[in-house]
Amino acid sequence: MDIIVDAVNKIQELTEHGGCADAGIVLDVNPGAGICQFEQGAPMSATFGGRSAVFTTFDPIRAPTKIAFMFGAPLDSAAVRGAAVAIINVILGFLCMSRVLHPCHTSSHTTCLDEIRRELAGKNLYCIGAMGKAGGSVFGHVTQDLSGADVIIINGEGLIDSETGTIIDQYKEQKRIICVGPSTAGIARLYELEHWCPYGRTCQD
């Protein structure tokens, strides 16, 4: 399963009779905005209906668009897939289905990291996506053996990989899967995946 394509289909069904699909969304980048410590890149924002949400990426898009432009689109590049996730994040924020739309303040980074390290202590971890500048080992013991991992950790970069949905399908009943950071909040909500972003914010200030 391609989880991004499938998620867009879910959003199409969700908005089919609500009048939102043809409403405008603005994609932009705020170079001065902070990002989650478990991500790298630029904070691409999607703004819709008075709400904004982010997806952190090395391939940001700046453009006015519409929700409907995602429907049936190929979604065959990292830039377009990241934009689709940013749009999903802001739609679910607008619909009050997701609370985490922006990263926490940097003052919360140490506390957040300490808490997730305690949560994952003694576990074999498999990371999908580069987990910030420090890498996946920041969480604890990282393995390259997916089958031998106790916990799969996914950030925004990992989420838009075309194979990630297949991995989630294969292991969701066998292993703990944790999506980290605000970039993954919308998809985690749609698929009822565990989400770690305890200090993420609804609004950017």
FIFINU-312474 format. One line per field, with one value per atom (N, C-alpha, C): atom name; x, y, z. Coordinates in steps of 0.2 Angstrom, whole numbers. Layout:
atom	CA  ...
x	X  ...
y	Y  ...
z	Z  ...
This chain:
atom	N  CA  C  N  CA  C  N  CA  C  N  CA  C  N  CA  C  N  CA  C  N  CA  C  N  CA  C  N  CA  C  N  CA  C  N  CA  C  N  CA  C  N  CA  C  N  CA  C  N  CA  C  N  CA  C  N  CA  C  N  CA  C  N  CA  C  N  CA  C  N  CA  C  N  CA  C  N  CA  C  N  CA  C  N  CA  C  N  CA  C  N  CA  C  N  CA  C  N  CA  C  N  CA  C  N  CA  C  N  CA  C  N  CA  C  N  CA  C  N  CA  C  N  CA  C  N  CA  C  N  CA  C  N  CA  C  N  CA  C  N  CA  C  N  CA  C  N  CA  C  N  CA  C  N  CA  C  N  CA  C  N  CA  C  N  CA  C  N  CA  C  N  CA  C  N  CA  C  N  CA  C  N  CA  C  N  CA  C  N  CA  C  N  CA  C  N  CA  C  N  CA  C  N  CA  C  N  CA  C  N  CA  C  N  CA  C  N  CA  C  N  CA  C  N  CA  C  N  CA  C  N  CA  C  N  CA  C  N  CA  C  N  CA  C  N  CA  C  N  CA  C  N  CA  C  N  CA  C  N  CA  C  N  CA  C  N  CA  C  N  CA  C  N  CA  C  N  CA  C  N  CA  C  N  CA  C  N  CA  C  N  CA  C  N  CA  C  N  CA  C  N  CA  C  N  CA  C  N  CA  C  N  CA  C  N  CA  C  N  CA  C  N  CA  C  N  CA  C  N  CA  C  N  CA  C  N  CA  C  N  CA  C  N  CA  C  N  CA  C  N  CA  C  N  CA  C  N  CA  C  N  CA  C  N  CA  C  N  CA  C  N  CA  C  N  CA  C  N  CA  C  N  CA  C  N  CA  C  N  CA  C  N  CA  C  N  CA  C  N  CA  C  N  CA  C  N  CA  C  N  CA  C  N  CA  C  N  CA  C  N  CA  C  N  CA  C  N  CA  C  N  CA  C  N  CA  C  N  CA  C  N  CA  C  N  CA  C  N  CA  C  N  CA  C  N  CA  C  N  CA  C  N  CA  C  N  CA  C  N  CA  C  N  CA  C  N  CA  C  N  CA  C  N  CA  C  N  CA  C  N  CA  C  N  CA  C  N  CA  C  N  CA  C  N  CA  C  N  CA  C  N  CA  C  N  CA  C  N  CA  C  N  CA  C  N  CA  C  N  CA  C  N  CA  C  N  CA  C  N  CA  C  N  CA  C  N  CA  C  N  CA  C  N  CA  C  N  CA  C  N  CA  C  N  CA  C  N  CA  C  N  CA  C  N  CA  C  N  CA  C  N  CA  C  N  CA  C  N  CA  C  N  CA  C  N  CA  C  N  CA  C  N  CA  C  N  CA  C  N  CA  C  N  CA  C  N  CA  C  N  CA  C  N  CA  C  N  CA  C  N  CA  C  N  CA  C  N  CA  C  N  CA  C  N  CA  C  N  CA  C  N  CA  C  N  CA  C  N  CA  C  N  CA  C  N  CA  C  N  CA  C  N  CA  C  N  CA  C  N  CA  C  N  CA  C  N  CA  C  N  CA  C  N  CA  C  N  CA  C  N  CA  C  N  CA  C  N  CA  C  N  CA  C  N  CA  C
x	4  0  4  3  6  2  4  0  -2  3  1  -5  -4  -10  -16  -16  -22  -25  -20  -23  -26  -24  -27  -34  -34  -41  -46  -43  -47  -50  -45  -47  -52  -52  -57  -64  -64  -70  -73  -68  -70  -73  -70  -72  -77  -79  -83  -89  -93  -99  -99  -93  -92  -91  -89  -88  -81  -76  -69  -65  -66  -61  -59  -64  -62  -59  -59  -56  -49  -46  -39  -35  -29  -24  -17  -14  -7  -2  3  9  15  18  24  29  35  40  42  43  45  52  57  64  66  62  64  60  56  52  56  55  58  56  60  57  58  55  56  63  65  72  73  68  69  68  68  67  73  74  78  75  77  74  71  67  63  56  53  46  41  39  34  27  24  17  11  6  0  -5  -9  -13  -20  -25  -32  -37  -42  -48  -45  -40  -38  -33  -32  -27  -21  -15  -9  -6  -2  1  7  12  18  20  25  28  35  40  47  50  54  56  62  66  71  69  62  59  53  53  47  44  38  34  31  31  28  23  16  11  4  0  -7  -10  -14  -17  -24  -27  -33  -33  -37  -37  -38  -43  -45  -39  -34  -28  -24  -25  -22  -25  -32  -36  -34  -32  -30  -23  -20  -13  -8  -3  2  6  7  11  17  21  27  33  33  40  40  45  46  42  43  41  33  30  23  20  23  21  21  26  27  21  20  15  8  7  0  0  5  5  4  7  6  -2  -5  -12  -16  -15  -18  -18  -12  -11  -16  -16  -20  -27  -29  -36  -39  -35  -37  -37  -32  -32  -38  -40  -46  -53  -53  -59  -58  -53  -52  -51  -48  -47  -39  -35  -28  -26  -23  -21  -14  -9  -2  -1  -1  0  7  10  17  21  28  33  33  35  36  41  42  47  54  59  66  67  64  65  62  58  55  59  64  67  70  74  77  72  67  62  59  57  54  59  65  70  71  71  72  66  60  54  54  56  55  61  67  72  70  67  64  59  55  50  52  58  61  67  68  74  74  80  80  77  74  71  76  75  78  74  77  73  75  70  72  69  73  70  69  64  62  63  68  69  75  79  84  82  83  80  84  84  87  94  98  105  109  106  109  108  103  102  98  96  91  94  101  104  102  100  98  92  88  83  85  91  93  97  96  99  95  99  96  98  94  96  94  98  96  92  91  87  79  75  68  65  66  62  64  70  72  71  68  66  60  60  54  50  53  49  51  46  48  46  51  50  50  45  44  44  48  47  44  43  40  44  51  54  53  53  51  44  40  33  31  35  33  37  41  44  39  39  34  33  38  38  35  35  33  26  21  14  14  18  19  22  27  30  25  21  16  11  9  4  7  13  16  17  19  21  16  11  7  4  3  0  6  12  18  22  23  28  24  27  25  28  23  25  24  29  28  30  25  26  28  34  36  36  35  35  28  28  21  20  25  24  20  20  17  10  8  2  -4  -5  -11  -12  -7  -7  -8  -4  -5  -13  -16  -23  -27  -26  -30  -30  -24  -23  -22  -24  -24  -17  -12  -5  -3  1  4  8  7  10  14  20  24  26  23  24  21  23  19  19  24  24  22  20  18  12  12  7  2  -4  -9  -8  -5  -4  3  6  12  12  17  17  24
y	-6  0  6  11  18  22  23  26  33  37  44  44  40  39  37  32  30  35  39  45  50  52  57  54  48  45  45  44  45  52  57  64  66  63  64  62  56  54  58  60  64  71  74  81  81  75  74  79  79  83  89  91  96  103  104  110  112  108  110  109  104  102  107  112  117  124  124  129  130  136  137  136  133  132  135  138  141  137  135  131  137  137  142  139  143  141  147  145  151  149  151  149  151  155  157  153  149  145  139  137  131  124  119  113  108  102  96  94  92  90  83  80  73  74  80  81  86  86  90  93  99  102  109  111  117  116  120  120  122  118  120  120  126  127  126  123  124  128  132  137  136  135  134  135  139  141  144  148  151  146  140  136  135  133  132  125  122  116  115  111  110  103  103  97  99  96  98  93  97  93  97  93  96  98  97  99  103  108  112  115  116  119  126  131  137  138  138  139  139  143  142  136  133  126  125  119  117  110  108  102  97  98  94  92  97  95  89  87  81  74  75  69  66  60  57  59  64  66  60  60  54  54  59  59  55  57  52  56  61  64  66  67  68  75  80  87  86  83  83  79  73  69  73  77  81  86  89  94  91  85  82  80  79  77  84  89  96  98  96  98  94  87  83  85  87  90  96  100  106  105  101  99  96  91  88  92  97  103  107  109  113  109  103  99  96  99  97  90  87  80  78  84  83  89  88  94  97  92  94  96  103  106  109  111  114  111  112  109  113  109  113  118  122  127  123  126  122  121  125  124  117  114  108  102  103  98  93  95  91  86  89  85  80  82  77  71  73  68  63  66  62  57  60  56  50  51  46  41  43  38  34  36  32  27  29  25  19  21  16  12  13  10  2  -1  -8  -11  -7  -9  -9  -13  -13  -9  -3  2  2  2  3  9  14  20  21  24  26  33  36  43  45  49  52  56  54  57  63  68  74  74  79  79  74  72  67  59  58  52  48  42  37  35  35  32  37  43  48  44  40  37  31  28  22  17  10  6  5  6  6  0  -4  -10  -9  -12  -12  -18  -22  -28  -27  -25  -23  -29  -35  -41  -42  -40  -40  -34  -29  -23  -24  -21  -21  -15  -10  -3  0  2  5  13  17  24  27  32  35  42  46  53  55  62  64  62  62  60  53  49  42  40  44  43  44  48  49  44  40  35  30  28  24  17  14  8  8  14  14  11  13  10  2  -1  -8  -11  -7  -9  -9  -3  -2  -8  -10  -15  -22  -23  -29  -30  -25  -26  -22  -20  -16  -20  -27  -31  -35  -34  -37  -33  -27  -22  -16  -12  -5  -1  3  8  15  19  26  31  36  41  47  51  56  63  68  75  77  84  86  84  83  81  75  70  64  64  70  70  68  71  69  62  59  52  48  49  45  45  51  51  47  48  44  37  34  27  24  29  27  24  27  25  29  26  29  35  41  47  50  52  55  62  67  74  77  76  78  85  89  96  100  97  100  105  110  115  115  118  119  125  130  136  138  142  144  151  153  159  162
z	0  0  0  -4  -4  1  7  12  10  6  4  -1  -6  -11  -7  -3  1  5  9  13  9  3  -1  -3  -4  -6  0  6  12  13  11  12  7  1  -5  -2  1  3  9  13  19  17  12  10  4  2  -5  -5  1  1  5  7  12  9  3  0  1  4  5  -1  -5  -10  -15  -16  -21  -17  -11  -7  -8  -8  -9  -3  -4  1  -2  3  1  4  0  2  2  8  8  13  14  18  22  29  33  36  33  35  42  45  52  57  55  60  62  68  71  68  69  66  72  71  76  76  82  83  79  77  74  67  64  57  54  48  45  38  37  31  32  28  29  31  35  37  32  28  23  26  25  29  24  26  22  26  23  26  23  27  25  30  29  33  40  40  46  50  48  51  47  50  47  50  46  48  44  46  43  41  36  34  33  36  36  30  25  19  16  13  9  2  0  -6  -5  -2  -1  -7  -7  -13  -10  -14  -13  -19  -17  -22  -19  -23  -21  -24  -21  -24  -21  -22  -20  -17  -12  -10  -16  -20  -25  -30  -30  -35  -33  -27  -25  -27  -29  -30  -37  -37  -44  -46  -43  -45  -44  -48  -48  -41  -38  -31  -32  -37  -39  -37  -33  -31  -24  -21  -14  -13  -17  -16  -16  -21  -21  -16  -14  -8  -2  -1  5  6  0  -1  1  -1  0  8  11  18  22  20  23  22  17  15  20  20  25  32  34  41  42  38  39  39  34  34  40  43  49  55  55  60  59  53  52  54  53  55  63  66  73  75  70  71  73  72  74  78  83  88  86  84  83  76  75  68  67  73  73  78  77  82  88  93  100  100  105  106  107  105  106  114  118  125  128  124  126  123  119  115  120  125  130  134  136  140  135  129  124  123  122  120  126  132  138  139  138  139  134  127  123  124  126  127  133  138  144  141  137  134  130  126  122  125  131  134  133  131  131  125  120  114  108  103  97  92  90  86  78  74  67  65  62  60  52  51  44  43  39  39  43  41  45  51  57  63  66  62  64  63  65  64  68  74  78  75  71  68  73  71  75  82  82  88  94  93  98  103  100  104  108  106  109  104  105  101  94  89  82  79  76  72  64  60  53  51  55  54  56  51  52  56  54  57  64  66  73  77  75  78  83  89  93  91  89  88  81  77  71  72  71  72  65  64  57  58  54  54  47  46  40  34  34  28  27  32  31  29  31  30  22  19  11  7  10  6  3  -3  -6  -3  1  4  11  14  21  22  18  19  19  15  15  21  24  30  36  36  41  41  35  34  37  35  37  44  47  54  60  58  63  68  67  72  76  73  76  81  79  82  84  88  90  85  82  77  79  79  82  77  75  71  75  73  78  74  78  75  72  71  68  61  57  50  49  54  53  57  60  64  60  54  51  48  46  43  49  55  61  63  63  65  60  54  49  50  51  52  59  64  71  73  71  72  79  83  88  86  89  87  93  92  98  96  99  99  105  111  117  118  115  116  109  104  98  99  95  96  90  92  87  83  86  83  83  78  78  81  85  88  88
